[in-house]
Amino acid sequence: MYTVESKSMLARLMASENITVEHRSEAKTAKFDLKNRRLICPLWKDMSGDLYDLLMGHEISHALNTPLDGWHDSIVYAGGEVKASPQSRKSFRHFLNVIEDARIEKLVKRLYPGLRGPMARGYKDLMARDFFGLHGRSKFNDLYLIDKLNLSAKVGTLLNIKFTAKEQPFYEAMLALETWDDVVALTKKLYAYSKAEQKAGEEEKKKQVKEEKKKQQEERKKEKEAEKEAEQEEGGDEEGEDSEDAEGDEEEERDSEG
């Protein structure tokens, strides 16, 4: 059984500095404030020691390996844009965080091999809690590449994620990351690829909507034609009945004259 105090002390020792460690019951996940050197860890219900070690180990590696200046500059000039919009910065930050997460987890497990088991079990715990929002999903290969990379790096052994021939180089490059410059370079390539991927996806959706609309129009046209034919057939039947009635009347008149 662990105590919050003992884990906080361990976090400072592993980070090799007197970082501030805070535990918050309202926190949705753990995070590390690079500027103020503050580690925030959530206090969830039935939180196992393995899950705690996963969250702390992950954030400690940010403390050890993620540079504040590099992080800030990369966000400001998102994807190489000199005047990146707030939305571009937000999107690029997400991509950068996913790729950096893969690197820092590899580095912390290399530095502290004893974390390998707890982190693996901790991710199983997160999956059981549906932390990644995958409940009800059985297929993962139709996700965007950035999401496939994120899941593969964190819980890849628990999911059957496959990459296309175009995606595979990004996956291999992610596994080979060593330096912060590697992270920035890969993120820029991935960001550009994903923007094109998203654009293609949006165009495909528009195409599908257009085809569905055309299909519905054709179905409505067929329905109207069928209704028109039915009305014409009914009209023909009524004319036939009137003709028969007229002939019957003529015969009755001839009989009466005779």
VMD Tcl script that draws the C-alpha trace (Angstrom):
set ca {
  {0.00 0.00 0.00}
  {1.38 3.39 -0.96}
  {0.87 6.81 0.56}
  {0.62 10.12 -1.29}
  {3.57 11.43 0.72}
  {5.83 8.52 -0.20}
  {4.96 8.77 -3.89}
  {5.55 12.53 -3.85}
  {8.99 12.01 -2.35}
  {9.75 9.33 -4.92}
  {8.70 11.69 -7.72}
  {11.16 14.35 -6.53}
  {13.96 11.81 -6.32}
  {13.24 10.48 -9.81}
  {13.02 14.00 -11.26}
  {16.36 14.87 -9.60}
  {14.98 18.21 -8.41}
  {12.68 19.57 -5.77}
  {9.60 19.83 -7.98}
  {6.23 20.76 -6.52}
  {3.84 17.81 -6.38}
  {0.12 18.49 -6.02}
  {-2.74 16.00 -5.78}
  {-6.15 17.15 -6.95}
  {-9.37 15.17 -6.83}
  {-10.86 17.27 -9.66}
  {-7.94 16.70 -12.04}
  {-8.95 14.69 -15.13}
  {-5.39 13.50 -15.74}
  {-1.81 14.13 -14.65}
  {0.23 16.98 -16.10}
  {3.53 18.76 -15.60}
  {3.92 22.53 -15.66}
  {7.27 23.00 -17.40}
  {7.62 26.65 -16.42}
  {6.69 26.44 -12.73}
  {8.06 22.90 -12.29}
  {4.79 21.65 -10.83}
  {3.49 18.09 -11.17}
  {-0.26 17.68 -10.78}
  {-1.59 14.19 -10.15}
  {-5.28 13.23 -9.97}
  {-6.81 11.37 -7.06}
  {-9.21 8.89 -8.62}
  {-11.37 6.31 -6.93}
  {-9.66 2.92 -6.43}
  {-6.38 4.22 -7.86}
  {-3.84 1.40 -7.89}
  {-0.14 1.82 -7.22}
  {0.58 0.79 -10.83}
  {-1.70 3.49 -12.23}
  {-0.12 6.06 -9.93}
  {3.36 5.01 -11.05}
  {2.32 5.27 -14.71}
  {1.04 8.82 -14.30}
  {3.95 9.97 -12.15}
  {6.57 8.26 -14.29}
  {5.16 9.82 -17.44}
  {5.14 13.35 -16.02}
  {8.56 12.96 -14.42}
  {9.96 12.15 -17.84}
  {8.49 15.42 -19.11}
  {10.33 17.14 -16.27}
  {13.57 15.42 -17.25}
  {13.35 15.56 -21.05}
  {10.89 18.13 -22.42}
  {12.52 21.59 -22.89}
  {10.41 24.60 -21.96}
  {11.84 26.92 -24.63}
  {11.61 24.32 -27.36}
  {8.04 23.50 -26.43}
  {7.01 27.16 -26.40}
  {8.72 28.03 -29.70}
  {7.29 24.99 -31.46}
  {3.78 25.93 -30.40}
  {4.13 29.57 -31.44}
  {5.37 28.62 -34.90}
  {2.98 25.74 -35.36}
  {4.00 23.54 -38.25}
  {6.35 26.24 -39.50}
  {3.65 28.91 -39.78}
  {5.16 32.30 -38.90}
  {1.80 33.66 -37.74}
  {-0.06 30.55 -36.66}
  {-3.72 30.98 -35.73}
  {-4.91 29.98 -32.24}
  {-6.61 26.92 -33.76}
  {-3.41 25.90 -35.58}
  {-1.42 26.27 -32.37}
  {-3.91 24.13 -30.48}
  {-3.87 21.42 -33.15}
  {-0.09 21.44 -33.46}
  {0.29 21.28 -29.67}
  {-1.85 18.13 -29.63}
  {0.32 16.52 -32.32}
  {3.51 17.59 -30.58}
  {2.31 16.20 -27.25}
  {1.42 12.81 -28.76}
  {4.82 12.44 -30.39}
  {6.72 13.72 -27.35}
  {4.79 11.33 -25.11}
  {6.10 8.39 -27.13}
  {9.68 9.62 -26.74}
  {9.59 10.48 -23.04}
  {7.97 7.19 -22.05}
  {10.69 5.29 -23.88}
  {13.35 7.37 -22.16}
  {11.94 7.03 -18.63}
  {11.61 3.25 -18.95}
  {15.19 3.14 -20.17}
  {16.34 5.22 -17.18}
  {14.14 3.36 -14.67}
  {13.55 -0.18 -16.01}
  {11.48 -0.99 -12.93}
  {8.71 1.22 -14.35}
  {8.07 -1.08 -17.33}
  {5.76 -3.47 -15.46}
  {3.79 -0.84 -13.50}
  {3.30 1.33 -16.61}
  {2.04 -1.61 -18.69}
  {-0.39 -2.61 -15.93}
  {-1.34 1.04 -15.43}
  {-2.40 1.32 -19.07}
  {-4.53 -1.80 -18.69}
  {-6.20 -0.02 -15.78}
  {-6.82 3.07 -17.94}
  {-8.33 0.90 -20.66}
  {-10.68 -0.67 -18.09}
  {-11.73 2.85 -17.09}
  {-12.32 3.73 -20.78}
  {-9.87 6.59 -20.40}
  {-9.35 6.75 -24.18}
  {-13.07 6.71 -25.00}
  {-12.95 3.47 -26.99}
  {-15.99 1.77 -25.47}
  {-18.09 0.14 -28.17}
  {-15.45 0.50 -30.87}
  {-14.07 -2.71 -32.40}
  {-12.22 -1.24 -35.39}
  {-9.32 1.18 -35.01}
  {-7.72 1.23 -38.44}
  {-10.14 3.86 -39.75}
  {-8.96 6.40 -37.16}
  {-6.82 9.36 -38.15}
  {-3.10 8.61 -38.13}
  {-2.37 10.81 -35.09}
  {-4.91 8.85 -33.04}
  {-3.53 5.50 -34.22}
  {-0.01 6.58 -33.27}
  {-1.15 7.74 -29.84}
  {-2.98 4.50 -29.07}
  {-0.19 2.36 -30.51}
  {2.44 4.06 -28.34}
  {0.41 3.75 -25.16}
  {-1.79 0.65 -25.46}
  {-0.64 -0.90 -28.72}
  {-0.17 -4.33 -27.14}
  {-3.85 -4.33 -26.15}
  {-5.25 -3.30 -29.54}
  {-4.89 -4.65 -33.04}
  {-3.78 -1.45 -34.77}
  {-2.41 -1.71 -38.29}
  {-0.77 0.99 -40.37}
  {-1.00 1.46 -44.12}
  {2.11 1.57 -46.32}
  {2.00 5.38 -46.19}
  {1.53 5.42 -42.41}
  {4.18 2.85 -41.48}
  {7.19 5.23 -41.88}
  {5.61 7.61 -39.35}
  {5.14 4.77 -36.87}
  {8.74 3.58 -37.27}
  {10.06 7.14 -36.93}
  {8.06 7.55 -33.71}
  {9.63 4.42 -32.24}
  {13.12 5.68 -33.15}
  {12.79 9.11 -31.48}
  {15.68 10.13 -29.25}
  {16.00 13.93 -29.16}
  {13.66 16.88 -28.93}
  {14.70 17.95 -32.43}
  {13.60 14.51 -33.66}
  {10.20 15.14 -32.12}
  {9.76 18.56 -33.73}
  {10.87 17.32 -37.16}
  {8.52 14.32 -37.10}
  {5.62 16.38 -35.77}
  {5.95 18.88 -38.63}
  {5.87 16.07 -41.20}
  {2.97 14.36 -39.46}
  {1.03 17.63 -39.12}
  {1.36 18.36 -42.84}
  {0.38 14.78 -43.73}
  {-2.61 14.83 -41.40}
  {-3.90 18.15 -42.75}
  {-3.91 16.61 -46.23}
  {-5.47 13.45 -44.76}
  {-8.21 15.47 -43.08}
  {-8.88 17.45 -46.25}
  {-9.17 14.25 -48.26}
  {-11.49 12.83 -45.61}
  {-13.72 15.91 -45.73}
  {-13.86 15.75 -49.53}
  {-14.77 12.06 -49.34}
  {-17.58 12.86 -46.90}
  {-18.87 15.59 -49.22}
  {-18.75 13.12 -52.09}
  {-20.69 10.55 -50.07}
  {-23.29 13.15 -49.07}
  {-23.64 14.23 -52.69}
  {-24.04 10.64 -53.87}
  {-26.59 9.92 -51.13}
  {-28.55 13.03 -52.08}
  {-28.52 11.99 -55.74}
  {-29.66 8.49 -54.79}
  {-32.56 9.90 -52.76}
  {-33.59 12.15 -55.64}
  {-33.59 9.19 -58.03}
  {-35.67 7.15 -55.60}
  {-38.20 9.98 -55.25}
  {-38.34 10.30 -59.04}
  {-39.04 6.57 -59.40}
  {-41.74 6.77 -56.73}
  {-43.45 9.65 -58.55}
  {-43.28 7.79 -61.87}
  {-44.75 4.69 -60.23}
  {-47.57 6.77 -58.73}
  {-48.26 8.37 -62.13}
  {-48.42 4.97 -63.85}
  {-50.77 3.68 -61.16}
  {-53.06 6.69 -61.65}
  {-53.07 6.15 -65.42}
  {-53.97 2.48 -64.99}
  {-56.82 3.39 -62.66}
  {-58.05 5.96 -65.19}
  {-57.98 3.34 -67.96}
  {-60.01 0.92 -65.89}
  {-62.69 3.56 -65.25}
  {-62.99 4.34 -68.99}
  {-63.42 0.66 -69.72}
  {-66.20 0.39 -67.18}
  {-68.00 3.46 -68.66}
  {-67.79 1.96 -72.17}
  {-69.28 -1.31 -71.00}
  {-72.11 0.54 -69.27}
  {-72.86 2.52 -72.45}
  {-73.03 -0.64 -74.55}
  {-75.38 -2.20 -72.04}
  {-77.71 0.81 -72.26}
  {-77.78 0.65 -76.06}
  {-78.77 -3.02 -75.97}
  {-81.59 -2.29 -73.53}
  {-82.88 0.48 -75.83}
  {-82.88 -1.82 -78.87}
  {-84.72 -4.46 -76.91}
  {-87.40 -2.01 -75.91}
  {-87.80 -0.73 -79.47}
  {-88.14 -4.25 -80.81}
}
mol new
graphics top color blue
foreach p $ca { graphics top sphere $p radius 0.5 }
foreach p [lrange $ca 0 end-1] q [lrange $ca 1 end] { graphics top cylinder $p $q radius 0.2 }
display resetview
